[in-house]
Amino acid sequence: MTHDLPAERIVLDQFLADPRWSRAGLHVKLEHTDAAVIDGALVGLLVEGLLIRDGAETWLLAPAARHLTALGLLDSGSPKQTTELDNGSAIDRVLARCALEDYARRREVDQDPAKLVAELTALVDRGIAAGLDPVTVSALARGDA
């Protein structure tokens, strides 16, 4: 799955401000963002474990993301941060970590080397661009972190 990180960031910022949203409420709040982009971001954040479902139409900030917010590692950005992807932000690091952890879990099941190498290259680039140090990226990809 490819991720639209700027869109995920815009949606995640809404959940950091208020941890419970309906899909329709997000569409109203983010009226200048295409509904399909919002829906794609919701699915991406769900897949990455940052959001959970609470019924058919209600989405919640996942407990781990709420804890990261309480620790001060995630917070709603300035308007500039919510519309532009800047390297090294906390949200980008969390998304990159989650993607690498997911890769490590799937690596044990999927034994297709070509597929794994292609995916790993993109995930490593994403992790480094997000500000994760190479040792952490390597440990996450191996499943050691």
N, C-alpha and C positions, 0 to 999 in steps of 0.2 A: 504494500500500500504506500503510495506517495503521499506526503503530507504538505499541505499548504501552511507553512509555519506562520506567516503573517496573519492569516485568517484564524488559525488556532490561537494565536496570541490575543487577537482582538476578542474572541469569544471567551478565552480563559480570563482575561481582564474583567469581564462582566461577572464571572463566577467568583473572582477574588473580591469584588465589591459586594456581591450578594450571592451566597453559596447555593441558592435554589432558583432555577429558572424554568419556565415552560418554553417549548420551542417557539410558540407564537409570541411570547413575551420578548424573546431574543430578536425575532424578526422585526418587531415594532421598535425595540431599543436601537437596533442596528439597521435602521431603515435604509441607509445609504449603501448597505452591503447586500449583494445578491443572495437571495434565500438559499440557493443551491450551495453557495460558498459556506454559508452559516451551517447548513446541514452537514456538509462534508467535514467542517471543522469539529462539529459535535461528535461525529463518528470517529474521526481521528483521535480526539481527546479521550473518547470512550475506549478505543482500542489500546491507547497508551496507558490507561488506568488512571487518568487524571479526573475523569468524570464517571459517575455511575447513574443508572436509571432508577427512578422512583415512580413507578407507574408508567402508563403509556405516553404521557406528554411531559412529565417532569424530569428534569436533570438536576443532579447534585454534584457539588465539588466532592471528589473522593476523599475519604478520611486521611490518606497519606498526604494529599495536596493541602488539606486543611491544616495538617500538622506542620508541613513546610511553611505555610503562611504564618502560623503561630510562632515558628522559629525565626521569622523574618527573612526567610530565603526566597519567598515569593511575595510580591506585592504588586498592586495595580500600578502600571507605569504612567508616565506623563502622556499627553496626547501624541507627542512625537513617537514615543516608544510603542504606542498601540497601533501605529500605522506603518512604521518602518521596522525592519528586522535589524537590530544592532548586535554585533558580535559580542559574545560573552555575557548575555543577560541571564538572570537566574532561570527564567522560564525556558530559554533555549537550552540551558544545561540540563534541566530536569527532563525535557523532551528527548534530548540526545541520550541521557542516561537510560531512560525507559526503553528507548529503541534498541540500545545495545544490550540491555538485560533481556529483552524479548528475543533478540537474535541468539544470545547464548542459550536460552531455553530451547529454541527451535533447532539449534545446531545439533543437539543430541539426537533429534528425531530425523531430520532431513540430511541425508548423506550425499546429496548431489554437489560435488566439489565446485563445479563451475558456477552454480547458482549461489552457493555460500560465499565464494570469493567476490563475485560481483556485488552482492549485497553488503558484505563486510567493508569493501572499499568505500562505498557511499556512506556507510554508518561511521566509519573512522573519520572521514572528511567532515561529516556533520558534527561529530563530537569535538574535534579540534577547533572547528569554526565557532562552536558554541563556547569555547574557553576551557574545555576539559583538558587536563594535562595528558600527554601520551601514555604514561604509566597507568592512569586510571582508565583510559579508553581501552588499553590492552587487557587489563584485568576484567573489565566489564564484558568485553567480547568473549573472553575465556570462561566467564561465569565465576570468576574468583572474587568478585567484589560484593 
